[in-house]
Amino acid sequence: MTYGRLFTGALLALLLAGSAVAAEAQWQHSVVVYGIGASIDGKAGIGDVTANVDVGFDDILDNLEFGAMAGYRGERGRWAIMADVIFMALEQKKNGIGPAGATRAKVEADQLILELDGSYAVTERLDAYGGLRYWELDNELEVVGGGPLGQTLSASKTEDWVDPVVGLRYLQPINERWQLIGRGDIGGFGVGSDFTWHVTAFAMRQVSEHGSLMLGFRYLDVDYDDGSGADRFRWDVTEGGPAAGFAWQF
């Protein structure tokens, strides 16, 4: 994918640049590794095949084949650069979705999200940011008994797109060890998806000179629908839930 190579190269260049200037006192860096106990709710469609994507928080571990999440923030004066990477491989099965309870649906989704933003401190605690969020989805759908004669319908397709996003980030210190961080944004605007929104909130506790524990939540919603007939691809879902991670500051 052209977009995928572009974003991966940009993120690698960003991390290499951050390492090269880490010794400069005017730069502050933060690298975060975190996990999300995500629920996913919505609809996925490929051509004429549509299935519900409904994975609750209580059974996410049974459906999550693999997941990795990481983030970076580099600050210098009022300006900052932020990057975020999320990869999840999911498999969801649902029985009894037809009128007689005989229809079964299976959804396999490999999801990659890469984000790169530039940020400016409007006040000491409030930042405004904007950037690009890249999505790549490899979906396989199978609906057993979904055809007019009860036959199995199946389809698979890989789709990628880029959403422009704009948002705000707020930092609220509580005391020497605790602080709250929240951010939210909207995007898409018909450029990539029809519309997307995202909100994150974390409580951070400093546990060492360079390390902090993070506990909070993250939600991400996207409404993407492109093409028609056999070429149609639909991904209209809300995903997110409680999150925990560890941040290194240097």
C-alpha positions as CSV (number, residue, x, y, z in Angstrom):
1,M,0.0,0.0,0.0
2,T,1.4,3.4,-1.0
3,Y,-0.1,5.2,2.0
4,G,1.1,2.5,4.4
5,R,4.7,2.8,3.2
6,L,4.5,6.6,3.4
7,F,3.2,6.6,7.0
8,T,5.6,3.9,8.2
9,G,8.5,5.7,6.7
10,A,7.3,9.0,8.3
11,L,7.0,7.3,11.7
12,L,10.4,5.7,11.5
13,A,12.0,9.0,10.5
14,L,10.3,10.7,13.4
15,L,11.6,8.2,15.9
16,L,15.1,8.4,14.5
17,A,15.0,12.1,14.6
18,G,13.8,12.0,18.2
19,S,16.7,9.7,19.2
20,A,19.2,12.0,17.5
21,V,18.1,15.1,19.5
22,A,17.4,13.3,22.8
23,A,20.5,14.8,24.3
24,E,19.4,18.3,23.6
25,A,17.9,19.9,26.8
26,Q,15.3,21.9,24.9
27,W,13.6,18.7,23.7
28,Q,11.4,16.6,25.9
29,H,10.3,13.1,24.7
30,S,7.7,10.6,25.8
31,V,7.3,7.1,24.6
32,V,4.2,5.2,25.6
33,V,3.3,1.5,25.4
34,Y,-0.3,0.7,26.3
35,G,-3.1,-1.8,25.9
36,I,-6.9,-1.4,25.4
37,G,-9.6,-3.7,26.7
38,A,-11.6,-2.7,23.7
39,S,-15.2,-3.5,22.8
40,I,-16.2,-3.1,19.1
41,D,-19.7,-2.4,18.0
42,G,-20.9,-1.6,14.5
43,K,-21.2,-3.0,11.0
44,A,-18.8,-4.3,8.3
45,G,-19.7,-4.8,4.7
46,I,-18.0,-6.0,1.6
47,G,-20.1,-5.9,-1.6
48,D,-23.5,-7.4,-0.8
49,V,-22.3,-9.2,2.3
50,T,-22.9,-7.3,5.6
51,A,-22.3,-8.5,9.1
52,N,-22.5,-7.1,12.6
53,V,-19.2,-6.5,14.4
54,D,-20.1,-6.9,18.0
55,V,-17.2,-7.9,20.4
56,G,-17.9,-6.9,24.0
57,F,-15.2,-6.1,26.6
58,D,-16.0,-9.4,28.5
59,D,-15.0,-11.5,25.5
60,I,-12.4,-9.4,23.8
61,L,-9.5,-11.7,24.9
62,D,-11.3,-14.6,23.2
63,N,-11.5,-12.7,19.9
64,L,-8.2,-10.8,20.0
65,E,-5.6,-12.8,18.1
66,F,-2.9,-10.1,18.4
67,G,-2.7,-6.4,19.5
68,A,0.0,-3.8,19.8
69,M,-0.3,-0.1,20.7
70,A,2.4,2.6,21.1
71,G,2.7,6.4,21.1
72,Y,5.3,9.1,20.9
73,R,5.3,12.8,21.8
74,G,8.3,15.2,21.3
75,E,8.0,18.8,22.7
76,R,10.2,21.9,22.1
77,G,8.8,25.2,23.3
78,R,5.2,25.6,22.3
79,W,5.5,23.0,19.5
80,A,5.1,19.3,19.7
81,I,5.0,16.3,17.4
82,M,2.8,13.3,18.2
83,A,2.6,9.8,16.7
84,D,0.4,6.8,17.4
85,V,0.3,3.2,16.2
86,I,-2.4,0.6,16.8
87,F,-2.6,-2.9,15.4
88,M,-5.3,-5.4,16.2
89,A,-6.2,-8.8,14.7
90,L,-9.8,-9.8,15.5
91,E,-12.0,-12.8,14.8
92,Q,-15.7,-12.6,15.8
93,K,-18.4,-15.2,15.4
94,K,-22.1,-14.8,16.1
95,N,-24.8,-17.5,15.9
96,G,-28.5,-17.2,15.6
97,I,-28.8,-13.9,13.8
98,G,-31.4,-14.9,11.3
99,P,-35.2,-14.9,11.8
100,A,-35.1,-18.6,12.6
101,G,-31.8,-18.4,14.4
102,A,-30.1,-20.5,11.8
103,T,-27.8,-17.9,10.3
104,R,-24.2,-17.6,11.5
105,A,-21.7,-14.8,10.8
106,K,-18.0,-14.7,11.0
107,V,-15.8,-11.6,10.7
108,E,-12.0,-11.6,10.6
109,A,-10.4,-8.1,10.7
110,D,-6.8,-7.1,10.7
111,Q,-6.7,-3.4,11.6
112,L,-3.7,-1.0,11.4
113,I,-4.0,2.7,12.5
114,L,-1.1,5.1,12.1
115,E,-1.4,8.8,13.2
116,L,0.9,11.7,12.9
117,D,0.1,15.2,14.3
118,G,1.6,18.6,14.9
119,S,0.6,20.4,18.1
120,Y,0.8,24.0,19.3
121,A,0.4,25.1,23.0
122,V,-2.4,27.7,23.0
123,T,-2.0,28.1,26.8
124,E,0.2,26.5,29.4
125,R,-2.2,23.6,29.7
126,L,-4.2,23.5,26.4
127,D,-2.8,22.4,23.0
128,A,-4.5,22.5,19.6
129,Y,-3.4,19.9,17.1
130,G,-4.0,18.6,13.6
131,G,-2.7,15.9,11.5
132,L,-3.5,12.7,9.5
133,R,-4.8,9.3,10.6
134,Y,-4.1,6.4,8.3
135,W,-6.4,3.3,8.3
136,E,-5.7,-0.1,6.8
137,L,-8.3,-2.9,7.1
138,D,-8.1,-6.4,5.8
139,N,-11.6,-7.9,6.3
140,E,-13.0,-11.3,5.6
141,L,-16.8,-11.8,6.0
142,E,-18.8,-15.1,5.9
143,V,-22.5,-15.4,6.5
144,V,-23.8,-19.0,6.6
145,G,-27.4,-19.2,5.5
146,G,-27.5,-15.6,4.5
147,G,-28.4,-16.1,0.8
148,P,-31.9,-16.3,-0.7
149,L,-31.7,-20.1,-0.7
150,G,-29.8,-20.4,2.6
151,Q,-26.5,-20.6,0.9
152,T,-23.2,-19.2,2.4
153,L,-22.1,-15.7,1.4
154,S,-18.5,-14.7,1.8
155,A,-16.2,-11.9,0.7
156,S,-12.8,-10.4,1.5
157,K,-11.1,-7.1,0.8
158,T,-8.3,-4.8,1.9
159,E,-9.0,-1.1,2.1
160,D,-7.0,1.9,3.2
161,W,-7.6,5.6,3.5
162,V,-6.4,8.7,5.3
163,D,-8.4,11.0,7.5
164,P,-7.5,14.6,8.3
165,V,-8.1,15.3,12.1
166,V,-8.2,18.4,14.3
167,G,-8.4,18.4,18.1
168,L,-7.5,19.6,21.5
169,R,-5.3,18.2,24.3
170,Y,-5.5,19.3,27.9
171,L,-3.1,18.7,30.8
172,Q,-4.1,19.1,34.4
173,P,-1.5,18.6,37.2
174,I,-2.9,17.3,40.5
175,N,0.3,17.2,42.6
176,E,3.9,16.3,42.3
177,R,3.2,12.7,41.2
178,W,-0.3,12.8,39.6
179,Q,-1.7,14.5,36.5
180,L,-4.6,14.1,34.1
181,I,-4.4,14.2,30.4
182,G,-7.3,14.3,28.0
183,R,-7.5,14.8,24.2
184,G,-10.2,14.6,21.6
185,D,-10.6,15.2,17.9
186,I,-12.9,15.0,14.9
187,G,-12.0,14.3,11.3
188,G,-12.7,12.6,8.0
189,F,-15.0,15.2,6.6
190,G,-15.6,13.1,3.5
191,V,-11.9,13.2,2.5
192,G,-11.3,9.6,3.7
193,S,-14.1,8.5,6.0
194,D,-17.5,10.3,6.1
195,F,-16.7,11.2,9.8
196,T,-14.6,10.1,12.6
197,W,-14.1,11.1,16.3
198,H,-11.7,10.1,19.0
199,V,-11.4,10.7,22.8
200,T,-8.8,9.7,25.3
201,A,-8.4,10.4,29.0
202,F,-5.6,9.2,31.2
203,A,-4.6,9.6,34.9
204,M,-0.8,9.4,35.1
205,R,1.3,8.6,38.2
206,Q,5.0,9.2,38.2
207,V,6.7,6.1,39.7
208,S,10.4,6.9,38.9
209,E,12.5,9.8,37.5
210,H,11.6,8.8,34.0
211,G,8.6,6.5,34.2
212,S,4.9,6.9,34.8
213,L,2.0,4.5,35.0
214,M,-1.2,5.4,33.0
215,L,-4.8,4.4,33.5
216,G,-7.8,5.6,31.7
217,F,-9.9,4.9,28.5
218,R,-9.8,5.5,24.8
219,Y,-12.7,5.4,22.2
220,L,-12.4,5.7,18.4
221,D,-15.3,5.9,16.0
222,V,-15.2,5.8,12.2
223,D,-17.9,5.8,9.5
224,Y,-16.3,4.7,6.2
225,D,-18.3,3.7,3.2
226,D,-16.8,3.6,-0.3
227,G,-17.7,2.1,-3.6
228,S,-20.8,0.3,-4.8
229,G,-22.0,-3.1,-5.8
230,A,-19.3,-5.8,-5.6
231,D,-16.7,-3.1,-4.9
232,R,-18.4,-1.6,-1.8
233,F,-16.5,-1.5,1.4
234,R,-18.1,-0.5,4.7
235,W,-16.6,-0.1,8.2
236,D,-18.9,1.7,10.6
237,V,-17.8,0.9,14.1
238,T,-17.1,2.3,17.5
239,E,-14.2,0.7,19.4
240,G,-12.6,1.4,22.7
241,G,-12.7,0.9,26.4
242,P,-10.4,0.9,29.5
243,A,-6.7,1.3,28.8
244,A,-3.5,1.0,30.8
245,G,0.1,1.7,29.9
246,F,3.6,2.9,30.8
247,A,5.3,6.1,29.7
248,W,9.0,6.8,29.5
249,Q,10.0,10.5,29.6
250,F,13.5,11.6,28.6
